Structures are given as C-alpha cells and as structure tokens.
Amino acid sequence: MITRRNTGWMRDLAFHYKAMRTAYPDDNLLIVFDIDGTIIDEGHMALSVLQAFDREHGTGFFSNISSDDMPLPPGEVCRLLKEFAIPSTVRGEITSWCEANFWSRAAILSSHKPFYGVLDVIRWFQLQPRTFVGLNSARAERLRADTLRILNALGRGYHVQYEDALLHMNTGGAVPQGKVNGIRKFQEKGYRIVAVIDNEKENLEAVARIDPAGEMLLLHTDVMLASSPVRKASKAFMCRYYDLTELINRHHLPQHIEFVWHGVDDESILRQFLVSSVQWAELHVRRHIGNQGLILRRKPYAEVPPVPCEIPVRLEEFLYLLHEAGRGVKLDLKEPGLTGQAIDLLKAAGYTDDHVWITIATEEVHGGALRRIQEAFPRAIKQCPVDSLSTMLTASPGEAKRYLGMLSHAGIGRFSVNWSTPGSRGIIIQLQNWGYEVNIYNVPDLEAFLQAALLVPTSVTSFYNFPKWFYTGPGDEGKRRNQEKTPHRLI
C-alpha cells in the first residue's frame, strides 16, 4: 500500500506510463479518467444548481458563496445546507429541488467547469502514439449524449476530443461495480490500462481487486474537501492538481515545433541562449535615440527613458555572433521604417533565407516593407501579429478570414498571437483550422510554455524563464529592464 501524500503524483504517472510503453511497445495504452470530481469540479456543479434555485424562487441564499466554499459532495445537499446555516424550514424544499434538477439537461449544460490543468494533461496523453484516454463515469446512461457534447465543447480550446466508444456510463447498480464493468469493457476492446484516476476511494479499491498484479496505477484525486486524509485507496497516490511541469520534460516536446528564445537583447541572455539547444533567437529591434542606428531594447525610450551611461547593444554585434554560432534570428521590428537597415545588416553578416525570420506590424505590410523583405530573403519567415483581430474573429469571422487571406496573399506566411491576449486559445485554434501557420509569443513561464506547445502551433516564442530546466530568461514584461544600469559591451 502506498500511503504517502505529495504533489509528485504527476511524475509518478509519467514514470509509470514510460515503463508501460517500454514493456508493451505495440499495445494500445489507455489512461482512464472519472468525470465528476476528477475532470469536472463537482463543487462548481453543486453551486450552479443551488444558485439556479435562487433564481427560480427569487431567494438569495447562495449569492455570496463560491465553489471553494462547497465542503461536501453534491449528493449530500442536506448536510451542506446545515453548514451554511440555511433555515431548517426551507432545507427540505431546497434539497428536494436540487435532487430533482441536479442532472437535468439545463443544469449540466451550465454547470461544467474543468479543474485547472486537467485538459492539458489529457491533451498530452492523446498526443502520444498508440495512447488513448477513456472516461469511466458514474453518470447514468441517459446522460451520454449531453455528457459527450459538453466535454467536447470544453475540450475544443485544448484540441481535446473524446470518443463515444471510450465513454463508459453507469447502467444501474452500485457505482464501484459499474467502474469495474467499465474497466473490463475497455480491456475487452483490446486496451492495456496504464492508470485509473478517480476521486472516490471505494471505486479504486474495487478496481484494485481485479488487478492482482498491480499493473494499473491507481490515482485518487482527493479533490473533494469531504475526503479525509486517512481515506487512501490501496496502491493509490493522493493528488490535488494537475502539474504539467511534473509530467512533461524537455525530451517530450513535439519535435516539429520551432522554439524561439524571446528577448535575446543583452549579453547575459545571449550567453544562456548560446549554450541552449534553442535554434532561434528573437531580437527586439529599435532605432537609437541619438545616432539613428539599430539597437536591441525591449522597451521604447518613451516608456523607459535611458539611464545614465546606458550603452545599448547594436544589432550588428549580435547578428555576427549568432551567425557564427549557426543560429537563426527572429527580428521583431518594433518601430516603422526599420526594414531597409535591418536587411542591410543581415546581408552584411552573411545570413541566408533559412536563418532569417522577420516580424513586422500589419501597417507595414502595404508600406513597402514586406516587398523589400521578399526581394532580399524570399524564403525567409515573414510574420505579423494578429491579436487585434480577436473581436473580429468572434463578431465577424468571415471578414477576419478575408483580411487574413489578403495578408497571406501579400506574403505573410505566419501569424503571431500573444499568449496573454484574452481568448488567445480560440484565436490560435481558429487560425489553425483555417490552415495558417501560427506563432505563439510572450509565453512567460514553463507551465504556459508546455500549454502552448500542446496546441502544436508552428512555433512558440518564450522567455525561457524555466528554473526547473535550468534556464533563467528575463521573465515577462515589466519584471526586468532590458538594459543594465551600468555600461556593458560584448565586443
């Protein structure tokens, strides 16, 4: 029996999956998830129904309650109401109403909220070769269609999709036995089960009894606050959240994604970049406030005035060093009118098309800048940001598609989306669905980097502020000045 509680259960799952894949290289492997309390937050579901009672009856019993305040599973509404000090005269009415409406179609359509990180974990497994995700639910069979539709709607922003053939519902009887029946059904279909993840100890104990060899890793999510620390399933780890950084290491990244180090604008970051395996360095290019030459600076002078004795890095210095190292350069031209000088410096440093990537503003596309890039480096990557299209993509997708088509026809081969833009996932997926290459940029930390990579864009531009991977990039905007307060020169 494994009795330790820690936050390393994702690492244990990763190790067990790797061991199973090594032992059974040609088998179809299956990771089995429960739904309620494992993928979907039951506290949020229960609160949604209680607040629906308020709306229908004109009361306000639950208006100031959050899902974090829900101390019990939704099936124990009567005890929950007592803890919330709801008057005894109305507890019975509320309990009866909730029991009658909890699994109504309207309730399940509005109450589903996944736990943070769980859809990213499912996405990662679905990306692995001959690996599948099964759902083993205690929900009644009559809820199959609604369950599948809602889960696939939630998964759309993660490229997660569930198959009807891999969804097992309860056909009646005790829940633990229903879970056992689901596991056996999956095995009969030829799947070798790697792990079973459930929020109920009794379900895992029932599954353990049909796995005497202990081949399946049983994971108890322990997300309901009613679960006691001593309620541990045999052969089960206790876990509270889905930590991608424990599941995925640098060797697991999709090999066909181009990775870019964001903001290689000073000597310390350049040193880290050159000893890394990252192929592309992004340089923020601006015009020097004094001599009009091109320099590297994250912030404009208008926003961050120069400090005394500041000596900014000249673009040509880093271009020569990166060219000697055989690395690609991604020039983010932060001001209009820089294209001609940038092209001249690239040519002087000896760059060829396959090591050149230039980002220009959409306003520059028709101002002659894109034409000059096309003439100098016809096969280089030409990119522009499209975060400003988020409203258009929602309100008028046809107009947005026509506008993107015009930019593509003009020569833009890749569109860039800021990870911090509200609704960025939807923008990225829409662009992918339309067949465009996508770059995700401004990715601040390791968790966000892994989340972005799981969307499998063409490229990801990140600060590489990943201490867990021994990278200490500059971090997100505002946390680090681009220039040192003392003069520095590289050459």
Secondary structure, DSSP 8 states (H G I E B T S, - for coil): ----B-S-HHHHHHHHHHHHHHH-TTSEEEEEE-SBTTTB-HHHHHHHHHHHHHHHHT--TTTT--GGG--S-GGGHHHHHHHTT--HHHHHHHHHHHHHHTTSHHHHHH---B-TTHHHHHHHHHHSTTEEEEEEEEEEGGGHHHHHHHHHHHHGGGT----GGGEEEE-SS-HHHHHHHHHHHHHHTTEEEEEEEES-HHHHHHHHHT-TT--SEEEE---STTS-TT---TTEEE--S--HHHH--GGGS-TTSEEEETT--SHHHHHHHHHSS--EEEEEEEE-TTT--EEE-SS-TTTS---TT---EEHHHHHHHHHHTT-EEEEEE-STT-HHHHHHHHHHHT--GGGEEEE--HHHHTTTHHHHHHHH-TTSEEEEE-GGGHHHHHH-HHHHHHHHHHHHHHT--EEEEETTSTTHHHHHHHHHHTT-EEEEEEE-SHHHHHHHHHT--SEEEE----GGGT-----STTSS-SS-SS-----
